[in-house]
Amino acid sequence: MDRLDHLEHLDRHLVDELAQVARETVREELREQTRKQRRKAVLYAASGAVALYAGAAVALAVGLALAIGLPDWAAALITAAILGALAYVLRGAARPSASRPTAAREAEVAAAGQQPGTTGTMPLVPPGPGGAAAPVPPMPPVAPQVGAPGTAPRPGEDPEQPHHRA
């Protein structure tokens, strides 16, 4: 019996030692990955700052070029309008492409027999006295069933415990 106790002590010691080695290895790996990520983030931030200054220099050059033939205030106003239009175009390019109609989507709509520009989810009511067609309001959402996936648990029910259905 004494021999089994000794083996049990060795097993615990081995398990503790293995757990400590695993923790140290994971910590080292995470430190290394964090160091690489931090360096990459600093380089991206520096790149963005330099690009901002480069853009400011280009805007200044455009303004100075326009100021040759125009009053200074007009050159500044035109430069601001150009930068505003560029910002608007870039913001539109950053939006998800699903919101913009594409040639494939237009062909899909035409094949379904819908008018281009309509989504098919909200049919139009025939024009009334005002002459404009109005969309039909959507149906109100249906309340989810109690116990359905994605719903709150019932009172007194532990969300961590497995659920068994009859």
Secondary structure, DSSP 8 states (H G I E B T S, - for coil): -HHHHHHHHHHHHHHHHHHHHHHHHHHHHHHHHHHHHHHHHHHHHHHHHHHHHHHHHHHHHHHHHHHTTS-HHHHHHHHHHHHHHHHHHHHHHHS-GGGS--HHHHHHHHHTT--TT--SSS-B----TTS---B----------TTSTTS---TT--TTS-----
